[in-house]
């Protein structure tokens, strides 16, 4: 494969995805494949362990928001399976299915889950291999900043959710406080790439802070959820607004399966 076919690289030869190029999704997939063995540890270090609190709190909030029996649960962009494992513990009687578009991540999610491994598949957020209304609950953690078109993904998630089902979207966001925002950007724009060099190569950890700038603001995300047929969304800030959990209700009433 030529350098043109591979897409952009950093000065050390590692992959650095560029949204402006048609190879963006393929380069993103290659990037995550290259860091799958250290991605979880890096996230814990880069967030000072706060991500170990954000996911459980978000899942607890999801459990309180979900209505009706929860029998089928979907984790989209599962990475190494941290959210899927928490979903399995919170909904022990449900079948949890986890998907990611990077095969290496899916394999690590299965290995880390042991005997309680969720159902795993390689799939994109805009092309889920499930029938309409298959799930009672769907969730994703830190997926949005990697999506070329969040609205398409939200519509696909609405398709596979039953009427009245609940969607949890956990994502980093711009803090409301200017002081907190300055600290936030100083850390993610400068400290995170430096830390990344201790874990891997330059490209992936330069991309991750840059990807945060592509995220729509919370108010726009709520509008996008509504456009995707999630008329009701509640936003739950965490850690002074550095992270937000979006709890969206799919349109429609009681499901016939109840």
N, C-alpha and C positions, 0 to 999 in steps of 0.2 A: 504494500500500500504506500502510495506516495505521500509526501508531506501535505500536499493540497487535499488529498482524500482524507487524511487523518484530522484535518482541522488545526486550530491554533495550539501552540505549545508555549510553555514558559521557558525562561532562559536555561533551566536545568533539564529541559526535555520533557517535563511532565505536562499532562493535558490541562488546558485552560479554556473551557468552553466559552464561546462568544455567541450571544443571542442574535446578533446581526447576520450570522452565517447559516446557510441551509443545513449544515452538519451539526447544529447545536445539540439536538437531542442525542445523536449518536456519540458526540464528544462527551456529553454529560454522562451517558451510560458508561463509556470507557473510563471516565474520571472516577465514578463511584466504584467501579470494579477494581480500580487500582488501589483504592484506599479502604476496601471493605474490611480488611483485617485489623485496622487501627481506628476506624471511624468512630466506634462507640467510645473508646478510651479518649480519643481527642475531644469529642463533644463534652464528656464529663470534665475534662481539664479546662476547656475553653470557657465553660459556663460556671466554673468553680463548684461543680456538683449540683447546680441549681436545676439542671434538666432532670435529675433524679427526683425532684420534688414536683416539677411542672406536670409531668405525665400522670403520676398518681392523682394529683389534685384534679386534673382535667377529666380523668376517667371517673373519679368520684362525682364530679359535677354532671357528667354524662349520665351516670346511673340514676341520679336524682331527676334528671330531665326526661329520661326515656319513658314512654307510655306503652301500656300493654305488655304482653309476654315478649321477652327477648329470647328468641330461639336461634337466630342467625345473625352473626356479627361479622363485619368486614373491616379489615385494616388495609388502607391503600397507601402505597409507598412505605412499606413496612420496614425497610432497611434491615437491621440485624434483629428485628423482632421484639424490641423492648416494649412498645405499645401493645402489640398483640398478646404478649405474656400477661400484661396487666389486665387487658380486657378479659382474658381467660379466667383470671382469678376473680374479677369483679362479677362476671357472668358465668359461674361454673357449670350451669346447665345448658349453656348455649354452645353451638358450634361456631368456632372462630376460624375465619378464612383470612389469610394474609397474602397480599400480592405486592410485588415490586418489579420495576422494569429492568433491574440488574440481577442477572442470574447469581452472581457471586454473593450478593446480599441475601437473596432467598436461601441459598445453601447455608449461610452462617446463621440465619434466623432459625432454620430447622435444627442445626447442630446445637445451638444455645438453648433450645426449648426442651430438649430431651424427650421424655415420654409424653409430656403434655404439648407436643408440637401441634401448632394450628395447621389447618389445611393450607398448603403453600402453592403459589403459582407465579409464573413470570407474566406480567401484564402491565399495560400502561393505564394511567388514570382516565384516559379518554377512550380506551378500548377494553372495557372489562368483560371477561368471558362468562357472564352470568345472565340469567333471564330477568325480565322486568319484575320488580317487586320482590326480589329474592331475599332481601335482608331487612331486619327490623332496626338495626343500628349500623352506621358506617362511621369510620374515624380515620383521621390522618394526623401525623405530627411532623411539622417542619417540611412539608411537601410543597406548599404553595409557591415558594420562591424559585422552585425548579420547573414550574409549569409554563410553557410558552403561552397558553391561553387558559387561565383559571375558569372562565365561564364554561368552556367546553367540558372541563373536568367536573364542575358542579352539576351540569346537566346530565352527565353520565352517571354521577353518583345518585342524582334524583331518580334516574331510570331504574337503578337496581334496588332502590329503597321502596318499601311498601308505603302506601298512603298513611300519613301520620308518623312515619319513621323519623328517627333522629340522626342528625349528622354532627359529629364533633370535628372541628378543625382547629388544631393547635399550631400557632405560628408566632415567630418573632415579629415585633412591631415597633414602630417609632414611638418612643415615650412621649407623653403629653408635656411633661415638665422640661423646659429648655436646659436646665442644669443636668437632669438625668440623661437627656438626649446627648449632651456633649460628652459625658462620661461614657455612655453607651457607644458612641461612634469612635471615641478614642480607643476603646478596647477592641471593638470589632474591626476597625479599619487599620489599626497598627499592631496591637498586641497579638491578635489572633493569627495573622500571617507569620509573625515571628515564632509563635508557639508551634505553628504548623510545620515549620522546618525541623523541629525536634522530633516530629512524628513521621514526616514523609517528605515530599518535595514541594516546591513552591506553588505550582499551578493550582492544585485543588484548593489550597487554603488562601489563595488570592481570590479565587472565584467566589467562595462562600460569603465573605463580607460584601463583595460587589453585588451578589444576588439579592441582598436585603434591599438595595435601592430600587429594585424593580417591583417590589410589593406595593399594591394599591393601599391607600390608607384604610383604616377600619371602616369608616363611613362608606367608602366605595365598595369594600368587600360585602358589606351588608346589602348594598344595592345589587351586586352581582348574584348573591344568594337569592334575592327576590326574583331576579330575571330568570334564574334557573329553577323556579317553582318551589322555592323555600320562602314562603311569605313571612315567616316569623324567625328572627335570629336574635339571640341574646349574647352579648359580648361580656366576657369575664376577664378583666385585667389581672395580671400576676406580676410580682416583682417590679412594682412601680410602673407598670405598662410596658416593660421590656418584652413581655410575652402576653398574648391574649388567646383565650379559648372562645371559639364561636360555636354556639349551640343552635343549630338550625332545624326547624321542623318542616318536614315534607308536607306539601299540600294534600288535602283529602281527609276523609274521616276514617272510621273504623275499618280495619282490614277484614276481609271475609274469612281469613284463616283463624281469627280469634275464636 
